[in-house]
Amino acid sequence: MRTVYWDYDTDTVKMIDQRQIPWELVVATFDDYHKLARAITEMYVRGAPAIGAAAAFGMALAARQSDASDRMALLRDLEEAGRVLNEARPTAVNLSWAVARLLRVATNEELEGVDEVRDALLTEAQRLADQDVEINRRMGYNGAALVSDGDTLLHHCNTGALATVDWGTALGVIFAAHEQGKNIHVLVDETRPRLQGSLLTCWELEQRGISYDLIADNAAGHFMRTGQVNMVVVGSDRTAANGDVANKIGTYKLAVVAKENGVPFYPVVPTSTIDLNLEHGDLIPIEERDPDEVLIVRGQPIAPVGATARNPAFDVTPHRYVTGIITEAGVIYPPFVKNVRETVERARKEQGLA
Ligand code: MRU
């Protein structure tokens, strides 16, 4: 089952409610883009590529919700929908990338009439979702070529089928290596505060029968220093043009410890997550979420009444800690400033997005 999809029978968007996993598999239905935007903020759907696909289908939904009878009015409604969706979460660039891609279709002068635009938007959203799956597969096999039989990989957050339309990014590398028959083991960072590692990644590894151990985030350094990790694989929510990588909070610490211990550190990043407009990682907006996510765990307070907390959802790993960036267009190695741009521009041309 895909994480996000369009239901052609009811003309609605369906998304797995990831807040319920691993206890229940609930599929939520959206017939209103405002509600869909809220669901992105509240993390029914999360993971950069999944958020991008949800936003694309949200734009297709907005086109159907609009009662505009001329193209200018429809475009105005779509621009407003794009604004609302873009505000849902700031760091994952796939969100604004998808909205911009759909708005480009809406302004295509070859389309005649509002109904043709509505149909074209849905076709484009579906194309984006289908491409996401195909890109993840390619990326997975590009990364699996770096994995040896017997390796232990350390993984942070959730980057699997749930974080994408299907298959996954960093977990996609693990799935591909497993599919190739390599005997691998995964150390799963639990990923405080929202526990995407323990709740979602363990669930996905269980389903595929891949060997893993859940570890407290604080244990990662111990496993690397004692030679028990061959490779660190993570995803990214936005990677800057110079190869600086924004990803789930805690990634930076992993990368520094990996370098200190000679463990290769590979972000697995579709080119849709690379923002060539941002020269370096300090320009990436970092989402700061509700402190209660830190102070309360599954409904139970874990600090005294009155305790305060900070809750940045992402951090930036400078490219000097990155061994290589695994993309659908191959593995990008240093010098990143030159090679990231070249790879992304080539991939966008090949995908008809240039
Ligand atoms: O806050 P989340 O759960 O949306 O964060 C997700 C991540 O940080 C992933 O590593 C990232 O989106 C890339 S995975 C496809």
Residues whose N, C-alpha, C, O or C-beta is under 5 A from the ligand:
A	BS01	MRU	R46 G47 A48 P49 H156 C157 N158 T159 A163 T169 Q196 G235 S236 D237 N247 K248
